[in-house]
Amino acid sequence: MTKQTEILLKKETKTEVIEVMNFLNELTADEKQKMLAFIQGARFVKGLEREGIHGAAQTV
């Protein structure tokens, strides 16, 4: 059985999403796992920033 996902995109972001998807398709399975870990970390920090936790992200 094939897994299928349908994603609805705004026209304005379609080009960027296609570029990101093409990039991800070039990665190895290990590289995809590392990219996922990076994105999850970035998402975590953004969540801290939204909650107003000081020191969550500091500009160097």
PDB file of N, CA, C and O in Angstrom, chain B, residues numbered from 101:
ATOM      1  N   MET B 101       0.843  -1.181   0.000  1.00  0.00           N
ATOM      2  CA  MET B 101       0.000   0.000   0.000  1.00  0.00           C
ATOM      3  C   MET B 101       0.890   1.245   0.000  1.00  0.00           C
ATOM      4  O   MET B 101       1.836   1.334   0.782  1.00  0.00           O
ATOM      5  N   THR B 102       0.595   2.175  -0.851  1.00  0.00           N
ATOM      6  CA  THR B 102       1.379   3.397  -0.973  1.00  0.00           C
ATOM      7  C   THR B 102       0.790   4.477  -0.089  1.00  0.00           C
ATOM      8  O   THR B 102      -0.422   4.692  -0.067  1.00  0.00           O
ATOM      9  N   LYS B 103       1.671   5.156   0.643  1.00  0.00           N
ATOM     10  CA  LYS B 103       1.233   6.271   1.486  1.00  0.00           C
ATOM     11  C   LYS B 103       1.225   7.532   0.642  1.00  0.00           C
ATOM     12  O   LYS B 103       2.203   7.824  -0.047  1.00  0.00           O
ATOM     13  N   GLN B 104       0.131   8.282   0.689  1.00  0.00           N
ATOM     14  CA  GLN B 104       0.003   9.492  -0.107  1.00  0.00           C
ATOM     15  C   GLN B 104      -0.392  10.641   0.807  1.00  0.00           C
ATOM     16  O   GLN B 104      -1.251  10.495   1.677  1.00  0.00           O
ATOM     17  N   THR B 105       0.244  11.779   0.597  1.00  0.00           N
ATOM     18  CA  THR B 105      -0.047  12.967   1.377  1.00  0.00           C
ATOM     19  C   THR B 105      -0.420  14.093   0.442  1.00  0.00           C
ATOM     20  O   THR B 105       0.236  14.307  -0.578  1.00  0.00           O
ATOM     21  N   GLU B 106      -1.472  14.815   0.787  1.00  0.00           N
ATOM     22  CA  GLU B 106      -1.882  15.971   0.001  1.00  0.00           C
ATOM     23  C   GLU B 106      -1.623  17.215   0.827  1.00  0.00           C
ATOM     24  O   GLU B 106      -2.026  17.294   1.987  1.00  0.00           O
ATOM     25  N   ILE B 107      -0.949  18.187   0.227  1.00  0.00           N
ATOM     26  CA  ILE B 107      -0.594  19.408   0.925  1.00  0.00           C
ATOM     27  C   ILE B 107      -1.167  20.588   0.149  1.00  0.00           C
ATOM     28  O   ILE B 107      -0.991  20.691  -1.065  1.00  0.00           O
ATOM     29  N   LEU B 108      -1.846  21.467   0.856  1.00  0.00           N
ATOM     30  CA  LEU B 108      -2.391  22.670   0.237  1.00  0.00           C
ATOM     31  C   LEU B 108      -1.451  23.824   0.541  1.00  0.00           C
ATOM     32  O   LEU B 108      -1.072  24.033   1.693  1.00  0.00           O
ATOM     33  N   LEU B 109      -1.070  24.580  -0.498  1.00  0.00           N
ATOM     34  CA  LEU B 109      -0.113  25.665  -0.356  1.00  0.00           C
ATOM     35  C   LEU B 109      -0.678  26.970  -0.892  1.00  0.00           C
ATOM     36  O   LEU B 109      -1.496  26.981  -1.813  1.00  0.00           O
ATOM     37  N   LYS B 110      -0.228  28.066  -0.300  1.00  0.00           N
ATOM     38  CA  LYS B 110      -0.539  29.377  -0.862  1.00  0.00           C
ATOM     39  C   LYS B 110       0.278  29.525  -2.135  1.00  0.00           C
ATOM     40  O   LYS B 110       1.402  29.029  -2.208  1.00  0.00           O
ATOM     41  N   LYS B 111      -0.263  30.194  -3.127  1.00  0.00           N
ATOM     42  CA  LYS B 111       0.457  30.406  -4.384  1.00  0.00           C
ATOM     43  C   LYS B 111       1.798  31.076  -4.153  1.00  0.00           C
ATOM     44  O   LYS B 111       2.779  30.760  -4.826  1.00  0.00           O
ATOM     45  N   GLU B 112       1.844  32.009  -3.197  1.00  0.00           N
ATOM     46  CA  GLU B 112       3.059  32.777  -2.956  1.00  0.00           C
ATOM     47  C   GLU B 112       4.214  31.910  -2.467  1.00  0.00           C
ATOM     48  O   GLU B 112       5.374  32.251  -2.698  1.00  0.00           O
ATOM     49  N   THR B 113       3.925  30.809  -1.802  1.00  0.00           N
ATOM     50  CA  THR B 113       4.989  29.978  -1.234  1.00  0.00           C
ATOM     51  C   THR B 113       5.276  28.724  -2.051  1.00  0.00           C
ATOM     52  O   THR B 113       6.191  27.968  -1.725  1.00  0.00           O
ATOM     53  N   LYS B 114       4.515  28.501  -3.095  1.00  0.00           N
ATOM     54  CA  LYS B 114       4.645  27.258  -3.857  1.00  0.00           C
ATOM     55  C   LYS B 114       6.058  27.064  -4.414  1.00  0.00           C
ATOM     56  O   LYS B 114       6.605  25.964  -4.334  1.00  0.00           O
ATOM     57  N   THR B 115       6.649  28.113  -4.974  1.00  0.00           N
ATOM     58  CA  THR B 115       7.989  27.998  -5.552  1.00  0.00           C
ATOM     59  C   THR B 115       9.008  27.612  -4.499  1.00  0.00           C
ATOM     60  O   THR B 115       9.840  26.734  -4.728  1.00  0.00           O
ATOM     61  N   GLU B 116       8.948  28.265  -3.339  1.00  0.00           N
ATOM     62  CA  GLU B 116       9.891  27.961  -2.262  1.00  0.00           C
ATOM     63  C   GLU B 116       9.725  26.538  -1.755  1.00  0.00           C
ATOM     64  O   GLU B 116      10.707  25.850  -1.478  1.00  0.00           O
ATOM     65  N   VAL B 117       8.486  26.104  -1.636  1.00  0.00           N
ATOM     66  CA  VAL B 117       8.226  24.750  -1.156  1.00  0.00           C
ATOM     67  C   VAL B 117       8.767  23.722  -2.144  1.00  0.00           C
ATOM     68  O   VAL B 117       9.345  22.714  -1.737  1.00  0.00           O
ATOM     69  N   ILE B 118       8.584  23.968  -3.420  1.00  0.00           N
ATOM     70  CA  ILE B 118       9.099  23.045  -4.438  1.00  0.00           C
ATOM     71  C   ILE B 118      10.619  22.962  -4.344  1.00  0.00           C
ATOM     72  O   ILE B 118      11.190  21.876  -4.446  1.00  0.00           O
ATOM     73  N   GLU B 119      11.281  24.110  -4.147  1.00  0.00           N
ATOM     74  CA  GLU B 119      12.740  24.109  -4.010  1.00  0.00           C
ATOM     75  C   GLU B 119      13.179  23.310  -2.796  1.00  0.00           C
ATOM     76  O   GLU B 119      14.136  22.539  -2.875  1.00  0.00           O
ATOM     77  N   VAL B 120      12.490  23.485  -1.670  1.00  0.00           N
ATOM     78  CA  VAL B 120      12.840  22.747  -0.454  1.00  0.00           C
ATOM     79  C   VAL B 120      12.607  21.254  -0.657  1.00  0.00           C
ATOM     80  O   VAL B 120      13.442  20.440  -0.260  1.00  0.00           O
ATOM     81  N   MET B 121      11.500  20.889  -1.262  1.00  0.00           N
ATOM     82  CA  MET B 121      11.210  19.473  -1.503  1.00  0.00           C
ATOM     83  C   MET B 121      12.248  18.847  -2.424  1.00  0.00           C
ATOM     84  O   MET B 121      12.680  17.717  -2.194  1.00  0.00           O
ATOM     85  N   ASN B 122      12.652  19.570  -3.463  1.00  0.00           N
ATOM     86  CA  ASN B 122      13.692  19.063  -4.360  1.00  0.00           C
ATOM     87  C   ASN B 122      15.001  18.857  -3.607  1.00  0.00           C
ATOM     88  O   ASN B 122      15.692  17.858  -3.808  1.00  0.00           O
ATOM     89  N   PHE B 123      15.338  19.817  -2.732  1.00  0.00           N
ATOM     90  CA  PHE B 123      16.548  19.685  -1.923  1.00  0.00           C
ATOM     91  C   PHE B 123      16.469  18.456  -1.020  1.00  0.00           C
ATOM     92  O   PHE B 123      17.421  17.680  -0.942  1.00  0.00           O
ATOM     93  N   LEU B 124      15.341  18.278  -0.341  1.00  0.00           N
ATOM     94  CA  LEU B 124      15.186  17.138   0.562  1.00  0.00           C
ATOM     95  C   LEU B 124      15.285  15.812  -0.190  1.00  0.00           C
ATOM     96  O   LEU B 124      15.800  14.833   0.349  1.00  0.00           O
ATOM     97  N   ASN B 125      14.803  15.774  -1.410  1.00  0.00           N
ATOM     98  CA  ASN B 125      14.872  14.551  -2.201  1.00  0.00           C
ATOM     99  C   ASN B 125      16.305  14.187  -2.584  1.00  0.00           C
ATOM    100  O   ASN B 125      16.573  13.040  -2.941  1.00  0.00           O
ATOM    101  N   GLU B 126      17.235  15.154  -2.513  1.00  0.00           N
ATOM    102  CA  GLU B 126      18.637  14.890  -2.818  1.00  0.00           C
ATOM    103  C   GLU B 126      19.395  14.322  -1.624  1.00  0.00           C
ATOM    104  O   GLU B 126      20.494  13.795  -1.791  1.00  0.00           O
ATOM    105  N   LEU B 127      18.833  14.418  -0.427  1.00  0.00           N
ATOM    106  CA  LEU B 127      19.526  13.995   0.785  1.00  0.00           C
ATOM    107  C   LEU B 127      19.440  12.486   0.988  1.00  0.00           C
ATOM    108  O   LEU B 127      18.498  11.828   0.545  1.00  0.00           O
ATOM    109  N   THR B 128      20.453  11.960   1.671  1.00  0.00           N
ATOM    110  CA  THR B 128      20.416  10.557   2.078  1.00  0.00           C
ATOM    111  C   THR B 128      19.485  10.424   3.284  1.00  0.00           C
ATOM    112  O   THR B 128      19.082  11.429   3.869  1.00  0.00           O
ATOM    113  N   ALA B 129      19.148   9.207   3.650  1.00  0.00           N
ATOM    114  CA  ALA B 129      18.273   8.981   4.802  1.00  0.00           C
ATOM    115  C   ALA B 129      18.895   9.564   6.074  1.00  0.00           C
ATOM    116  O   ALA B 129      18.191  10.161   6.888  1.00  0.00           O
ATOM    117  N   ASP B 130      20.201   9.394   6.248  1.00  0.00           N
ATOM    118  CA  ASP B 130      20.896   9.935   7.419  1.00  0.00           C
ATOM    119  C   ASP B 130      20.849  11.465   7.427  1.00  0.00           C
ATOM    120  O   ASP B 130      20.619  12.079   8.469  1.00  0.00           O
ATOM    121  N   GLU B 131      21.067  12.070   6.269  1.00  0.00           N
ATOM    122  CA  GLU B 131      21.021  13.532   6.170  1.00  0.00           C
ATOM    123  C   GLU B 131      19.619  14.057   6.449  1.00  0.00           C
ATOM    124  O   GLU B 131      19.458  15.119   7.050  1.00  0.00           O
ATOM    125  N   LYS B 132      18.603  13.314   6.013  1.00  0.00           N
ATOM    126  CA  LYS B 132      17.220  13.714   6.289  1.00  0.00           C
ATOM    127  C   LYS B 132      16.938  13.679   7.782  1.00  0.00           C
ATOM    128  O   LYS B 132      16.254  14.560   8.303  1.00  0.00           O
ATOM    129  N   GLN B 133      17.459  12.666   8.481  1.00  0.00           N
ATOM    130  CA  GLN B 133      17.277  12.582   9.934  1.00  0.00           C
ATOM    131  C   GLN B 133      17.935  13.759  10.632  1.00  0.00           C
ATOM    132  O   GLN B 133      17.366  14.329  11.562  1.00  0.00           O
ATOM    133  N   LYS B 134      19.137  14.126  10.185  1.00  0.00           N
ATOM    134  CA  LYS B 134      19.846  15.261  10.781  1.00  0.00           C
ATOM    135  C   LYS B 134      19.107  16.564  10.503  1.00  0.00           C
ATOM    136  O   LYS B 134      19.035  17.432  11.373  1.00  0.00           O
ATOM    137  N   MET B 135      18.562  16.709   9.309  1.00  0.00           N
ATOM    138  CA  MET B 135      17.796  17.903   8.965  1.00  0.00           C
ATOM    139  C   MET B 135      16.543  17.983   9.834  1.00  0.00           C
ATOM    140  O   MET B 135      16.184  19.061  10.308  1.00  0.00           O
ATOM    141  N   LEU B 136      15.884  16.857  10.043  1.00  0.00           N
ATOM    142  CA  LEU B 136      14.699  16.820  10.885  1.00  0.00           C
ATOM    143  C   LEU B 136      15.040  17.231  12.313  1.00  0.00           C
ATOM    144  O   LEU B 136      14.298  17.999  12.925  1.00  0.00           O
ATOM    145  N   ALA B 137      16.144  16.734  12.849  1.00  0.00           N
ATOM    146  CA  ALA B 137      16.562  17.103  14.204  1.00  0.00           C
ATOM    147  C   ALA B 137      16.832  18.594  14.289  1.00  0.00           C
ATOM    148  O   ALA B 137      16.459  19.234  15.272  1.00  0.00           O
ATOM    149  N   PHE B 138      17.479  19.161  13.268  1.00  0.00           N
ATOM    150  CA  PHE B 138      17.755  20.592  13.234  1.00  0.00           C
ATOM    151  C   PHE B 138      16.452  21.394  13.234  1.00  0.00           C
ATOM    152  O   PHE B 138      16.307  22.352  13.993  1.00  0.00           O
ATOM    153  N   ILE B 139      15.514  21.000  12.384  1.00  0.00           N
ATOM    154  CA  ILE B 139      14.245  21.725  12.280  1.00  0.00           C
ATOM    155  C   ILE B 139      13.459  21.620  13.584  1.00  0.00           C
ATOM    156  O   ILE B 139      12.843  22.593  14.018  1.00  0.00           O
ATOM    157  N   GLN B 140      13.476  20.449  14.208  1.00  0.00           N
ATOM    158  CA  GLN B 140      12.777  20.305  15.483  1.00  0.00           C
ATOM    159  C   GLN B 140      13.402  21.201  16.547  1.00  0.00           C
ATOM    160  O   GLN B 140      12.686  21.778  17.364  1.00  0.00           O
ATOM    161  N   GLY B 141      14.726  21.324  16.548  1.00  0.00           N
ATOM    162  CA  GLY B 141      15.397  22.220  17.484  1.00  0.00           C
ATOM    163  C   GLY B 141      15.028  23.665  17.233  1.00  0.00           C
ATOM    164  O   GLY B 141      14.763  24.418  18.170  1.00  0.00           O
ATOM    165  N   ALA B 142      15.012  24.052  15.971  1.00  0.00           N
ATOM    166  CA  ALA B 142      14.642  25.427  15.622  1.00  0.00           C
ATOM    167  C   ALA B 142      13.196  25.707  16.020  1.00  0.00           C
ATOM    168  O   ALA B 142      12.882  26.785  16.524  1.00  0.00           O
ATOM    169  N   ARG B 143      12.332  24.748  15.796  1.00  0.00           N
ATOM    170  CA  ARG B 143      10.915  24.908  16.162  1.00  0.00           C
ATOM    171  C   ARG B 143      10.772  25.041  17.684  1.00  0.00           C
ATOM    172  O   ARG B 143       9.953  25.825  18.163  1.00  0.00           O
ATOM    173  N   PHE B 144      11.562  24.280  18.437  1.00  0.00           N
ATOM    174  CA  PHE B 144      11.547  24.345  19.894  1.00  0.00           C
ATOM    175  C   PHE B 144      11.945  25.743  20.381  1.00  0.00           C
ATOM    176  O   PHE B 144      11.294  26.316  21.254  1.00  0.00           O
ATOM    177  N   VAL B 145      13.024  26.279  19.803  1.00  0.00           N
ATOM    178  CA  VAL B 145      13.494  27.612  20.185  1.00  0.00           C
ATOM    179  C   VAL B 145      12.446  28.665  19.848  1.00  0.00           C
ATOM    180  O   VAL B 145      12.197  29.567  20.648  1.00  0.00           O
ATOM    181  N   LYS B 146      11.825  28.561  18.669  1.00  0.00           N
ATOM    182  CA  LYS B 146      10.775  29.514  18.296  1.00  0.00           C
ATOM    183  C   LYS B 146       9.620  29.456  19.295  1.00  0.00           C
ATOM    184  O   LYS B 146       9.032  30.485  19.626  1.00  0.00           O
ATOM    185  N   GLY B 147       9.297  28.269  19.771  1.00  0.00           N
ATOM    186  CA  GLY B 147       8.241  28.121  20.768  1.00  0.00           C
ATOM    187  C   GLY B 147       8.611  28.817  22.062  1.00  0.00           C
ATOM    188  O   GLY B 147       7.769  29.463  22.686  1.00  0.00           O
ATOM    189  N   LEU B 148       9.862  28.690  22.468  1.00  0.00           N
ATOM    190  CA  LEU B 148      10.324  29.382  23.670  1.00  0.00           C
ATOM    191  C   LEU B 148      10.234  30.888  23.489  1.00  0.00           C
ATOM    192  O   LEU B 148       9.820  31.606  24.399  1.00  0.00           O
ATOM    193  N   GLU B 149      10.620  31.362  22.316  1.00  0.00           N
ATOM    194  CA  GLU B 149      10.554  32.800  22.039  1.00  0.00           C
ATOM    195  C   GLU B 149       9.113  33.299  22.114  1.00  0.00           C
ATOM    196  O   GLU B 149       8.848  34.366  22.666  1.00  0.00           O
ATOM    197  N   ARG B 150       8.190  32.527  21.559  1.00  0.00           N
ATOM    198  CA  ARG B 150       6.781  32.924  21.581  1.00  0.00           C
ATOM    199  C   ARG B 150       6.245  32.986  23.012  1.00  0.00           C
ATOM    200  O   ARG B 150       5.396  33.818  23.331  1.00  0.00           O
ATOM    201  N   GLU B 151       6.749  32.100  23.862  1.00  0.00           N
ATOM    202  CA  GLU B 151       6.306  32.073  25.252  1.00  0.00           C
ATOM    203  C   GLU B 151       7.011  33.133  26.083  1.00  0.00           C
ATOM    204  O   GLU B 151       6.699  33.304  27.261  1.00  0.00           O
ATOM    205  N   GLY B 152       7.946  33.836  25.490  1.00  0.00           N
ATOM    206  CA  GLY B 152       8.630  34.923  26.179  1.00  0.00           C
ATOM    207  C   GLY B 152       9.699  34.467  27.139  1.00  0.00           C
ATOM    208  O   GLY B 152      10.036  35.202  28.068  1.00  0.00           O
ATOM    209  N   ILE B 153      10.245  33.284  26.950  1.00  0.00           N
ATOM    210  CA  ILE B 153      11.291  32.792  27.831  1.00  0.00           C
ATOM    211  C   ILE B 153      12.600  33.477  27.437  1.00  0.00           C
ATOM    212  O   ILE B 153      13.079  33.331  26.312  1.00  0.00           O
ATOM    213  N   HIS B 154      13.169  34.227  28.383  1.00  0.00           N
ATOM    214  CA  HIS B 154      14.374  35.005  28.109  1.00  0.00           C
ATOM    215  C   HIS B 154      15.586  34.095  27.941  1.00  0.00           C
ATOM    216  O   HIS B 154      15.738  33.088  28.632  1.00  0.00           O
ATOM    217  N   GLY B 155      16.436  34.483  27.008  1.00  0.00           N
ATOM    218  CA  GLY B 155      17.648  33.718  26.765  1.00  0.00           C
ATOM    219  C   GLY B 155      17.440  32.528  25.859  1.00  0.00           C
ATOM    220  O   GLY B 155      18.355  31.729  25.661  1.00  0.00           O
ATOM    221  N   ALA B 156      16.236  32.398  25.299  1.00  0.00           N
ATOM    222  CA  ALA B 156      15.967  31.260  24.420  1.00  0.00           C
ATOM    223  C   ALA B 156      16.839  31.304  23.182  1.00  0.00           C
ATOM    224  O   ALA B 156      17.357  30.281  22.734  1.00  0.00           O
ATOM    225  N   ALA B 157      16.996  32.483  22.641  1.00  0.00           N
ATOM    226  CA  ALA B 157      17.855  32.645  21.478  1.00  0.00           C
ATOM    227  C   ALA B 157      18.532  34.008  21.597  1.00  0.00           C
ATOM    228  O   ALA B 157      17.874  35.030  21.792  1.00  0.00           O
ATOM    229  N   GLN B 158      19.814  34.002  21.481  1.00  0.00           N
ATOM    230  CA  GLN B 158      20.551  35.255  21.592  1.00  0.00           C
ATOM    231  C   GLN B 158      21.301  35.518  20.316  1.00  0.00           C
ATOM    232  O   GLN B 158      21.932  34.617  19.763  1.00  0.00           O
ATOM    233  N   THR B 159      21.238  36.739  19.843  1.00  0.00           N
ATOM    234  CA  THR B 159      21.958  37.130  18.647  1.00  0.00           C
ATOM    235  C   THR B 159      23.413  37.333  18.995  1.00  0.00           C
ATOM    236  O   THR B 159      23.742  37.991  19.982  1.00  0.00           O
ATOM    237  N   VAL B 160      24.277  36.770  18.188  1.00  0.00           N
ATOM    238  CA  VAL B 160      25.705  36.900  18.424  1.00  0.00           C
ATOM    239  C   VAL B 160      26.265  38.005  17.573  1.00  0.00           C
ATOM    240  O   VAL B 160      27.465  38.277  17.625  1.00  0.00           O
TER     241      VAL B 160
END
